[in-house]
Amino acid sequence: MTVRLYQQPGVPLVTYYPPAMNAAQACEADGCFVSFTDEELGAAVFFLLPEGLTAASDVEPYITGAEGLIAGNGWTMTGQYTPENALPYPWVKQVIQFQTEDRSAVGVALLGEQDEQAFAAVEVFPPDAGDGFAPQANAILSEMRLR
């Protein structure tokens, strides 16, 4: 798979992403948000990179809290677990699964730690896009580094 380098000034994330996806970012004083979207598949990988957090558990309220990603979008949490070598990403400390109310999209939030920085990597995709989306998401997630 051909990939492009994602590296932007002021953004603490470096990775590679497939050319079929569009990259975007926004940073404020409390952290950065980086997204990689495939408009054709209706799928995305995005990162929440809060400033100053070191433990994955500190990122969980951004995902599951009353004003977090899941509640804020009207989604439903469908599972939560601590991986035991179930994923190829050594930085993952907790996995949270969710779906949209109409089940038109499913997702997973991977809460992680790398180089004393905590973050969340989130995948959202239509259930039928799994086979086409999984290699794209893996290209991004397997190569990501924080700086």
Disulfide bonds with the S-S distance in Angstrom:
Cys27-Cys32 1.98
